[in-house]
């Protein structure tokens, strides 16, 4: 049986941009961009490869280094946990449908 994967890219700056855009009626998109630029923060850019066997590979797209799940923090960690839960639920539902037939 082949161990398929589900790939997701997480760009932290985009996450904060969309969060600010959705959470306020008072800021314009260019104001949000300016605030994020002024923060002078390094924003994570990771590719997550979740495998059906439960394993995960996380690559830092800036350095091409592998990241361990325990190294994740903040918004990136939240993204990882939410995707992990989603995929577990999806796999369970898929298995239930297979056995129902």
Secondary structure as the mmCIF struct_conf table of DSSP 4:
data_model
#
loop_
_struct_conf.conf_type_id
_struct_conf.id
_struct_conf.beg_label_comp_id
_struct_conf.beg_label_asym_id
_struct_conf.beg_label_seq_id
_struct_conf.end_label_comp_id
_struct_conf.end_label_asym_id
_struct_conf.end_label_seq_id
STRN STRN1 UNK A 5 UNK A 11
HELX_RH_AL_P HELX_RH_AL_P1 UNK A 12 UNK A 23
BEND BEND1 UNK A 25 UNK A 26
HELX_RH_AL_P HELX_RH_AL_P2 UNK A 29 UNK A 38
TURN_TY1_P TURN_TY1_P1 UNK A 39 UNK A 40
HELX_LH_PP_P HELX_LH_PP_P1 UNK A 41 UNK A 44
STRN STRN2 UNK A 45 UNK A 51
TURN_TY1_P TURN_TY1_P2 UNK A 52 UNK A 53
BEND BEND2 UNK A 54 UNK A 54
STRN STRN3 UNK A 56 UNK A 60
TURN_TY1_P TURN_TY1_P3 UNK A 61 UNK A 63
STRN STRN4 UNK A 66 UNK A 67
HELX_RH_3T_P HELX_RH_3T_P1 UNK A 69 UNK A 71
HELX_RH_AL_P HELX_RH_AL_P3 UNK A 74 UNK A 100
#
